[in-house]
């Protein structure tokens, strides 16, 4: 931190003067330059970027100006004769010390920023982020709040209809946003349930891989309320492009109110596991769950993408023994792309989607699975 403050005091005036001097004809900066962001660390990274850019700019101008002057002034057509010498202690000292000074001017603030970037200690809020093909699971540690965030239903409909202009934030909106308080240090702990993903929100300067079996960390201190969007930045499979991230930064009272609402929602969901659901209720709920969770592989019509993603229409699983169907959906199937959804979906969601699959796409089994049955099998 001492190095960072010192470097800012030394180079901030130079950067400011150069920015003012070149602002009249450097309009491309507003389109092409690095995103400044809304968190403290993103501002530090932006300042470092601008410092290095201006140092490189000044060095480039000096070097190429000297080269151009030398070429034009000391050319053979003007009778210039090259000097013949083998060494100069003065020149060697100069071309050693000047680059060294430039490197130090870059290395000191860069090292300070990198150390700060890795320091997620003393956080006020800790959130575990788990990548799943193809959604995100968020767990607020110590708050009893956990949920899965998927591509919003409006976006899924727009994808199915091939109409990207029908929604405001195409492929950039979710059904459940991650909510965080402003002016608090937010720690993110990243991992994955399957393959490598990457959680990236440019305005927060957070871009971290989620690797199965490992925990990577990052942090953000957001100073401005607002909604900030990101996406998965690691090619993670067929629906890699359908893993958006939406972070909503709010005031602390609003954040506390949201936590209470989420706890109430989760309590109501848990209580609904003991309710006796009608087939109509399960079918309506199951259709929504299927679109969000299953349609990516098995298709909107249940036709699948054989042989990797088998069809559900008239399939032995969806029309056969209900216990086998429940087992595959809950625990997955080894050696195939079928995931275990036991930890991803609630009792109600599992019961509803299994009921929906057994009574849709031309399947007419007629039975239904109650959430209490799923609860007893966990």
Secondary structure, 3 states (H helix, E strand, C coil): CHHHHHHHHHHHHHHHHHHHHHCCCCCCHHHHCCCCCCEHHHHHHHHHHHHHHHHHHHHHHHHHHHHHHHHHHCCHHHCCCCCCCCCCHHHHHHHHHHHHHHHHHHHHHHHHHHHHHHCCCCCCEEEEEEEECCEEEEEECCCCEEEEECECHHHHHHHHCCCHHHCCCCCCCECCCEEEECCCEEEEEEEECCCCEEEEEHHHCEEEEECECCCEEEEEEECCCEEEEEEECCCCCCCHHHCEEEEEEECHHHHHHHHHHHHHHHHHHHHHHHCCCCHHHHHHHHHHHHHHHHHHHHCCCCCCECCCECCCCCCHHHHCCHHHHHHHHHHCCCCCCCCCCCCCCCHHHHHHHHHHHHCCCCCCCCCCCCHHHHHHHC
